[in-house]
Amino acid sequence: MATRRRVIAALGLGLAAPGAVLGQAARAAGAPGGMAQAQAALPHRVVLPGVGTDGPRPAVRLSFRTPFQGGAIYLEVDHAVMAAARAFGRVSPLSPGPRGVEGFVGFGVADPPGPAVLEVTATDAVGGTFRFSEPITVRATQWTWDDIWLPPPDPNAPPPEGPPLEPEQPRLDALYATVTPRQWQLPFIIPIELGGEVWVSGYFGEQRSFNGGPRTGHHGGTDIAAPAGTPVRSTNHGTVVLSELTLVRGNLVVVDHGGGVLSCYGHLSQRSVEVGQAVRRGDVVGRVGSTGLSSGPHLHWELAVAGVLVDGLRWLDGTQGF
Ligand SMILES: [Zn+2]
C-alpha cells in the first residue's frame, strides 16, 4: 500500500512520472520479483480514470454496421487481452488475434430489424476495463420460400432397418453453444464449388409450406445440389466433433472451428472423417448423398456462431466486410 499511496500523492501534485502506474503498482505488490519485474513485463499506462494515459487503449473495429438477419459482423478489439461482445442478450466470445482479440457476432433469423447496440467489454494488459456501445442497424432479410408436397406414407413400406434414431437437434444445439480455442483463419470457403451441376437449391432462412399449409420456420442452412459422390470440403480449419448417421440430416459431420464457430455437413452418402480428427480448410469430410430426410442428392451446410445459425453464403462474397 505504500507504493499505491506514493503514486496517488504524485498524481495529486501533478508530478506523475511515466513509470508511476497504479495498475502496475497494485500488481507488483503481490507479484514475486517485485516492482522492477512487473514494470519490465507490462507497458506503461496510467489507469486512474480521467487522469491520462501513455499506452494504447483498446479500440473497437467492426467489419460493417448493417448486418442482415442471418448475417454476421467481424469484430476486432485492438490492444485488448480479453473481450466479449453482447447483442440481443447474447454474448459472442472473442479470441486472441494478431492485434488484440477478434471474432464474429452472429444475428439470428428472429432478431428484429432496426437500430440496435453492440456492447463490447474489453480488458487491457494492465487490467483496465473498457466498455464500448457500438451502434448497428439490423436489416430485414427477404426470405425465400418453397411449397413442398409430400406423398402420404406408404402403408406397405418395409419397416426401417436397425434401431430407431433419436432426433439430433438437441445434441447439435449443445455442440453449437460450445466455445473452444480459435482455429479458424479468414477466409472461409464454400464446401462445394458452384457451377455446372452444382447450384444452391435452398437458401438459408427459407420458409416452407408442406402440402399447402402455412409457410413456417426457417431453413437452418444452405442446400447445395450436386451429383452424388461429389467431395464435400471443410469450410475452414477445425476439429471434427460429430460424425455419424442421424435421423434428419442423415450422415452428418460437424466441425468445430473454435472461437464459437462450427459448421455441419448433412445428407452425406459417405463420411470421411472421425470424431477428434483435425481438418484443414478444404479437406474432404465426406461425399454428397441423400441420406436422412432428403429428396435428392444435395449438401445441407450449416454455419453457427456462438449458438446462432447464420447464412454461410454471406461469409464468402465479402459483403459483410470480411
Ligand atoms: Zn437443407
Boltz pocket constraint, residues with backbone or C-beta under 6 A from the ligand:
constraints:
  - pocket:
      binder: B
      contacts: [[A, 202], [A, 219], [A, 221], [A, 222], [A, 223], [A, 299], [A, 300], [A, 301]]
      max_distance: 6.0
